Amino acid sequence: ITRCYEAEQSWLPALLRILSYFRSVCEFKNRKLSRKHIKHRKFEDMKYTSTRGEGNVDFAGVLFSGFAPDGGLFMPQDIPRLDRDTLLKWRIFSYTDLVKEICSIFIPSELIPREDLNDLIDKAFSRFRHSDVVHLCRLKNGLNVLEMWHGVTHAFKDLAMCCVGQLLQYFLKKQDKRVTVLVGTSGDTGSSAIESVRGEKNIDIVVLLPRGRCTQIQELQMTTVIEDNVHVFAVEGTSDDLDVVIKKLFADAEFVRKHNLMSLNSVNWARIMVQIAHFFYVYYQCAPTMETDDPVPIVEVVVPTGGAGNITAACIAQRMCLPIQLVAGVNKNDIIHRTIQHGDFSLSDTVLLTLASAMDIQVPYNMERIFWLVADSDSSMVKKLMEEFQKNKACKLPDKLHTKIAELLISYSVSDEDILQTMKRCWVDNHYLLCPHSAVSVFYHYMMSDCHQNRPRCCLAPASAAKFQNAVLRADLTPSIPPEIKALETMKTRFTLLRREHDWELKVRDKIENIYLQRNV
């Protein structure tokens, strides 16, 4: 109660926040996963619609797209609810098996037969350093940390991106087609996207990174990839600035059609789809018991949140009847926290530079998907809300929508000092190094455990501390640097600098046009 009061600076909001949490817990405990819920089955007619109302698109159409033509984001028209038997069956599955099961729900077998799908996912995870792909680290005092960073770029984006890369290749080879991928990054997305398609003959990738706002290692993971199909722009701006350019290009329907332009940012539904599996895996690893006659236990999952792609996947997992309580942790760029606590979906004056740099985001575009989910697919309301936000850079959520979101999600915001203290404490207690983003989630565990709020909980660790050496040093700790990270410092780099005075949209358009001309000579 004291922690909530300190966060709210007023007793009434603090008490409402506490009551909202316990209400959601009670709802979970009283929910019966009855036989009336949709059983796990193939959705052979699975189609996708825009959060703003347009579209009846199949999975392939969604995969090869960015934003929907009406400016919205694609979501499944139907999200199945899993019955208790299915939840019990899945508890013995590996992470890879869970990804296969989730994908088979949302990708009809007429598009990708199950045997082919299994092979694609096995191939996607073949480059991961850990045999389990992801690893749950059980530390002192009930601290569970899910290491999601055992892929090529040492970041959780590899998990979904490598699968999406395989799905792309499957369709491209069948259709004898080539595409141009356009990606904006706040740090990790760009390098993961590059690794998923580098060297491919039928894919070109154009990446925009905010120069000086990623760590040196993050930049080098992109600029040292010297491949004919990789084109990197280093832009003097924020990641939100990059998104403006990207959205304008995707709004040009003729340009998109001519160049087969698509996105690998989390606007792409396929990335959200794969990330749903994270939360099933976490649940089965951390749930104390799932005896047949007992109420299914609840696990609290703490998600460091920037663009809100991962927390969106978590909300979908919850909609599928996975009994999890979701906690969104943000840094001082706190639009998501303000939205959940006060219904205030508005930009701050500027994007703040923080130690958790991949979360330095002002426009978490995936919140639109959460609004759509919580509003029971009310696309007209979502469209009106997002158009108001785009026009005014601010909007107030309707009371009913805000109430539902506040019941769905707990949120909090941390400072750089909170991050550093959490990194130090975790090292002292466990001799375990956290990256700054992982520290955002672990901060919540320490806050709750100090208040003796001990329940099954997992904190997601989205990146390796090796990528954030300056933050580790600022916490008075010693970085551990793998040889593949160390080697980046001496490698040749290649990128195009976009200064503030340049017309970024024109420069990127010209690059994509030049790629088109070269590929069609």
Backbone hydrogen bonds, N-H to C=O, Kabsch-Sander energy under -0.5 kcal/mol:
donor,donor_aa,acceptor,acceptor_aa,energy
5,Y,1,I,-2.3
6,E,2,T,-2.7
7,A,3,R,-2.0
8,E,4,C,-2.2
9,Q,5,Y,-3.6
14,A,10,S,-1.5
15,L,11,W,-2.8
16,L,12,L,-2.5
17,R,13,P,-2.3
18,I,14,A,-2.0
19,L,15,L,-2.9
20,S,16,L,-2.4
21,Y,17,R,-1.7
22,F,18,I,-2.3
23,R,19,L,-2.4
24,S,20,S,-2.0
25,V,21,Y,-2.0
26,C,22,F,-2.5
27,E,23,R,-2.3
28,F,24,S,-1.9
29,K,25,V,-2.4
30,N,26,C,-2.1
31,R,27,E,-0.9
31,R,28,F,-0.6
33,L,31,R,-0.6
34,S,32,K,-2.2
37,H,34,S,-1.5
44,E,42,K,-1.0
46,M,43,F,-2.2
48,Y,57,V,-2.8
49,T,75,M,-2.9
50,S,54,E,-2.8
51,T,73,L,-1.7
53,G,50,S,-1.9
57,V,48,Y,-2.4
62,V,58,D,-1.8
63,L,59,F,-2.8
64,F,60,A,-2.0
65,S,62,V,-1.1
66,G,67,F,-0.7
68,A,72,G,-2.8
71,G,68,A,-2.6
75,M,49,T,-2.6
77,Q,47,K,-2.7
82,L,80,P,-0.5
82,L,320,M,-2.2
84,R,33,L,-0.8
87,L,83,D,-2.0
88,L,84,R,-2.6
89,K,85,D,-2.3
90,W,86,T,-2.5
91,R,87,L,-0.7
91,R,88,L,-0.6
92,I,89,K,-1.0
93,F,90,W,-2.1
98,L,94,S,-2.1
99,V,95,Y,-2.1
100,K,96,T,-2.0
101,E,97,D,-2.3
102,I,98,L,-2.7
103,C,99,V,-2.6
104,S,100,K,-2.0
105,I,101,E,-1.0
105,I,102,I,-0.8
106,F,102,I,-1.3
107,I,103,C,-1.8
111,L,108,P,-1.6
112,I,108,P,-1.9
117,L,113,P,-2.5
118,N,114,R,-2.6
119,D,115,E,-1.9
120,L,116,D,-2.4
121,I,117,L,-2.2
122,D,118,N,-2.3
123,K,119,D,-2.3
124,A,120,L,-2.1
125,F,121,I,-1.8
126,S,123,K,-1.2
127,R,124,A,-0.5
128,F,125,F,-1.4
129,R,150,H,-2.9
133,V,130,H,-1.7
134,V,132,D,-2.6
135,H,147,E,-1.8
137,C,135,H,-0.7
137,C,145,V,-3.2
138,R,136,L,-0.6
139,L,137,C,-0.7
139,L,143,L,-3.4
142,G,139,L,-0.6
143,L,140,K,-1.3
144,N,142,G,-0.7
145,V,137,C,-2.6
145,V,143,L,-0.5
146,L,144,N,-0.5
146,L,459,C,-2.2
147,E,135,H,-3.3
147,E,145,V,-0.9
148,M,146,L,-0.8
148,M,461,A,-2.0
154,H,151,G,-1.1
156,F,462,P,-3.2
158,D,155,A,-1.7
159,L,156,F,-1.6
160,A,156,F,-0.7
161,M,157,K,-2.4
162,C,158,D,-2.2
163,C,159,L,-0.7
164,V,160,A,-2.5
165,G,161,M,-2.4
166,Q,162,C,-1.5
167,L,163,C,-2.3
168,L,164,V,-2.6
169,Q,165,G,-2.0
170,Y,166,Q,-2.0
171,F,167,L,-1.8
172,L,168,L,-2.9
173,K,169,Q,-2.3
174,K,170,Y,-1.3
175,Q,171,F,-2.2
176,D,172,L,-1.2
177,K,172,L,-1.6
179,V,202,N,-2.0
180,T,259,H,-0.6
180,T,260,N,-1.6
181,V,204,D,-3.4
182,L,262,M,-2.9
183,V,181,V,-0.5
183,V,206,V,-2.8
185,T,208,L,-2.0
192,S,188,D,-2.0
193,A,189,T,-2.7
194,I,190,G,-2.5
195,E,191,S,-2.5
196,S,192,S,-1.5
197,V,193,A,-0.8
197,V,194,I,-1.1
198,R,194,I,-1.8
200,E,197,V,-2.0
203,I,200,E,-0.7
204,D,179,V,-2.1
205,I,229,N,-3.0
206,V,181,V,-3.3
207,V,205,I,-0.5
207,V,231,H,-2.7
208,L,183,V,-2.6
209,L,207,V,-0.5
209,L,233,F,-2.7
211,R,209,L,-1.0
211,R,235,V,-1.9
213,R,210,P,-2.2
219,E,215,T,-2.3
220,L,216,Q,-2.6
221,Q,217,I,-2.2
222,M,218,Q,-0.6
222,M,219,E,-1.3
223,T,219,E,-2.9
224,T,220,L,-1.8
225,V,222,M,-1.1
226,I,224,T,-1.1
227,E,225,V,-1.1
230,V,227,E,-1.5
231,H,205,I,-2.4
233,F,207,V,-3.3
234,A,496,T,-2.5
235,V,209,L,-3.2
235,V,233,F,-0.6
236,E,498,L,-2.4
237,G,235,V,-1.9
242,L,238,T,-1.6
243,D,239,S,-1.7
244,V,240,D,-1.3
245,V,241,D,-1.2
246,I,242,L,-2.3
247,K,243,D,-2.7
248,K,244,V,-1.9
249,L,245,V,-2.0
250,F,246,I,-2.2
251,A,247,K,-1.3
252,D,248,K,-0.5
252,D,249,L,-1.0
253,A,251,A,-1.2
256,V,252,D,-2.5
257,R,253,A,-2.4
258,K,254,E,-2.6
259,H,255,F,-1.9
260,N,256,V,-0.6
260,N,257,R,-0.7
261,L,256,V,-2.0
262,M,180,T,-2.2
263,S,65,S,-1.7
264,L,182,L,-0.5
268,N,265,N,-2.4
269,W,267,V,-0.5
271,R,268,N,-1.3
272,I,268,N,-1.0
273,M,269,W,-2.7
274,V,270,A,-1.9
275,Q,271,R,-1.8
276,I,272,I,-1.0
276,I,273,M,-0.8
277,A,274,V,-1.4
278,H,275,Q,-1.0
279,F,275,Q,-0.6
279,F,276,I,-0.9
280,F,276,I,-1.0
281,Y,277,A,-2.4
282,V,278,H,-2.5
283,Y,279,F,-2.1
284,Y,280,F,-2.3
285,Q,281,Y,-1.9
286,C,282,V,-1.9
287,A,283,Y,-2.7
294,D,291,E,-1.2
299,V,323,P,-1.5
300,E,456,P,-2.8
301,V,325,Q,-2.8
302,V,458,C,-2.8
303,V,301,V,-0.6
303,V,327,V,-3.3
305,T,329,G,-3.2
312,T,308,A,-1.3
313,A,309,G,-2.0
314,A,310,N,-1.9
315,C,311,I,-2.0
316,I,312,T,-2.0
317,A,313,A,-2.3
318,Q,314,A,-2.3
319,R,315,C,-2.1
320,M,316,I,-1.6
321,C,318,Q,-1.8
322,L,317,A,-1.9
324,I,322,L,-2.0
325,Q,299,V,-2.1
326,L,324,I,-0.5
326,L,408,L,-0.7
327,V,301,V,-2.3
328,A,410,I,-3.3
329,G,303,V,-2.2
329,G,327,V,-0.6
330,V,412,Y,-2.0
334,D,332,K,-1.4
338,R,334,D,-2.6
339,T,335,I,-2.1
340,I,336,I,-2.4
341,Q,337,H,-2.6
342,H,338,R,-2.4
343,G,338,R,-0.5
343,G,339,T,-1.4
344,D,338,R,-1.7
345,F,343,G,-1.0
345,F,395,C,-1.9
346,S,344,D,-1.2
347,L,393,K,-2.6
352,L,350,T,-0.5
354,T,352,L,-0.5
357,S,355,L,-1.6
359,M,356,A,-1.8
360,D,357,S,-1.9
361,I,359,M,-2.2
365,Y,363,V,-1.7
366,N,307,G,-1.5
367,M,364,P,-2.5
368,E,365,Y,-1.5
369,R,366,N,-0.8
370,I,366,N,-1.4
371,F,367,M,-2.9
372,W,368,E,-2.1
373,L,369,R,-2.4
374,V,370,I,-2.8
375,A,371,F,-2.2
376,D,373,L,-1.5
377,S,372,W,-2.8
379,S,377,S,-1.8
382,V,378,D,-2.0
383,K,379,S,-2.9
384,K,380,S,-2.1
385,L,381,M,-2.3
386,M,382,V,-2.8
387,E,383,K,-2.4
388,E,384,K,-1.8
389,F,385,L,-2.0
390,Q,386,M,-2.6
391,K,387,E,-1.8
392,N,388,E,-2.8
393,K,389,F,-2.4
394,A,388,E,-0.5
395,C,345,F,-1.4
397,L,343,G,-2.5
397,L,395,C,-0.5
402,H,398,P,-2.8
403,T,399,D,-2.6
404,K,400,K,-1.9
405,I,401,L,-2.3
406,A,402,H,-2.6
407,E,403,T,-1.4
408,L,404,K,-1.6
409,L,405,I,-2.6
410,I,326,L,-2.1
412,Y,328,A,-1.6
414,V,330,V,-2.0
419,I,415,S,-1.9
420,L,416,D,-2.5
421,Q,417,E,-2.5
422,T,418,D,-2.1
423,M,419,I,-2.3
424,K,420,L,-2.3
425,R,421,Q,-2.5
426,C,422,T,-2.4
427,W,423,M,-1.7
428,V,424,K,-2.6
429,D,425,R,-2.7
430,N,426,C,-2.3
431,H,427,W,-2.5
432,Y,426,C,-0.7
439,A,435,C,-2.2
440,V,436,P,-1.2
441,S,437,H,-1.1
442,V,438,S,-2.4
443,F,439,A,-2.2
444,Y,440,V,-0.7
444,Y,441,S,-0.6
445,H,441,S,-1.1
446,Y,442,V,-2.3
447,M,443,F,-2.3
448,M,444,Y,-2.5
449,S,445,H,-3.0
450,D,446,Y,-2.3
451,C,447,M,-0.6
451,C,448,M,-0.6
452,H,449,S,-1.6
453,Q,448,M,-3.1
454,N,452,H,-1.2
455,R,453,Q,-0.7
458,C,300,E,-2.5
459,C,144,N,-3.1
460,L,302,V,-2.3
460,L,458,C,-0.5
461,A,146,L,-2.4
464,S,154,H,-2.1
467,K,464,S,-1.6
468,F,465,A,-1.8
472,V,468,F,-1.9
473,L,469,Q,-2.5
474,R,470,N,-2.3
475,A,471,A,-1.3
476,D,473,L,-2.0
477,L,472,V,-2.2
481,I,479,P,-0.6
485,I,482,P,-0.9
486,K,482,P,-2.2
487,A,483,P,-2.2
488,L,485,I,-1.0
489,E,486,K,-1.2
490,T,487,A,-1.3
491,M,488,L,-1.3
494,R,223,T,-2.6
496,T,232,V,-2.5
498,L,234,A,-2.8
499,R,497,L,-0.6
502,H,499,R,-1.5
504,W,502,H,-1.1
507,K,503,D,-2.3
508,V,504,W,-2.5
509,R,505,E,-2.5
510,D,506,L,-2.7
511,K,507,K,-2.0
512,I,508,V,-2.3
513,E,509,R,-2.6
514,N,510,D,-2.6
515,I,511,K,-2.3
516,Y,512,I,-2.1
517,L,513,E,-2.3
518,Q,514,N,-2.6
519,R,515,I,-2.4
520,N,516,Y,-1.1
521,V,518,Q,-0.9
